[in-house]
Amino acid sequence: MDINAFFKVTYGLYIVSSRDGDNFNGHVNNTVFQISAEPPKFAVASHKDNLTTDYIKRSGSFSVSIMKEDVTMEFLGPWGFKSGKEINKFSECNYKLGKS
């Protein structure tokens, strides 16, 4: 983990994502916070009925993408106003897989 990421997390908008096998999902989130420095850990708030929450529970991991201040509603729309149970939110964006 790049420790410099800790210094970039402030109040703002994020995309919190997780995966279950070959399935990916994510949602807009404004509650991301550091809970420890050693080992480096973050926590997020995610609604109990959210598909991403199910993926986090199953995989034991999540990712956080920091949104720019000028992010468009066109980009945020699927992440905040649609369910991953109905659409593939990752089909229209670039992403990179990493290791936890």
Secondary structure as GFF3:
##gff-version 3
##sequence-region A 1 100
A	DSSP	three_ten_helix	3	8	.	.	.	ID=ss1
A	DSSP	beta_strand	14	20	.	.	.	ID=ss2
A	DSSP	beta_strand	23	29	.	.	.	ID=ss3
A	DSSP	beta_strand	32	36	.	.	.	ID=ss4
A	DSSP	beta_strand	41	44	.	.	.	ID=ss5
A	DSSP	alpha_helix	51	59	.	.	.	ID=ss6
A	DSSP	beta_strand	63	66	.	.	.	ID=ss7
A	DSSP	alpha_helix	73	81	.	.	.	ID=ss8
###
